[in-house]
Amino acid sequence: MKIKVKVAEKQKITKKIDTDFIRLDAFLKMNDAVQSGGHAKIVIQEGEVKVNGEVCTMRGKKLRKGDTAEFERVIYIVE
């Protein structure tokens, strides 16, 4: 018996920053991906966030233009 599985495409959101970089936790808060800085800290340290396709556990990770952060099947792009 064959089972067909349809995988939902990941949503992509682009957010422009006016500085050279932004910290990962602040970027997640700015995009309303998390409820607070404390929530951001927990999800990052638990390994639930990917930066440029790799799991990142550093909440102070600097994101620059062109970087991506993925959380809960949504890809956030720094522009």
N, C-alpha and C positions, 0 to 999 in steps of 0.2 A: 504494500500500500504506500502510495506517495502522498506526502503532505506538502501543500504549498504554503509558504510563509511570506508574508509581505512585510518588509521592513520600512517603517516610516522614515522619510527623509528628514535630516536634521535641519532645524530652523537656523537661519543665519541673521544676525543683527550686527550692523555696523555702527560704531560710535566714534565720533571725532573728538580728539583731545587737542588742547591748545598749548600743551607743554611738550618737552622732549620725551618724557616717559610718565607712566602712572603705575602705582603699585597694584599688584594683583587684587588684593582685598578691596582697595578703593574702586577699582574698575568693576568688580562684581557688584558693589553697592551702587555705583553710578548707573548701572544697567538694571537695577532692581531685581537682580538674580538672587540676592540674599536679603534678609530682613534687617540685618545690622552688621556692624563690624565683628561682633562676637560670633555671629552665625557664619560670617565669611571665614573667620579663623578656624572654626570647627570643620567646615566642609573641606577647606584646603588641607589642614593637617590630617584629615581622615583619608586623603588621596582621592577625593571625588572630583577634583578639577584637573583638567589637562591644559597645558600651555604648549602651543605649537605641536599638538598631537602626542605629547608625553606627559605623564602624571607629574604634577608639581606640588610639593608640600611646603614651599616657602611662601608665606603670605606677603612678604615684602618684595617678591620677585618684580623686577622692573619690566613693564611692557612698553614696547615702542611701536611706532607706526608700522603696520604690516603684521604684527603679532596677533595670535588668536588665543582665546581662552574658551574652553568648553566645559559646561556644567549642565547637568540634567537635559541632555540631548539638544542643547542650544549652543551654537557657536557664536561667540562675541568677537568681532573683528575690530582692532584698533586702527583708526584712520587718522 
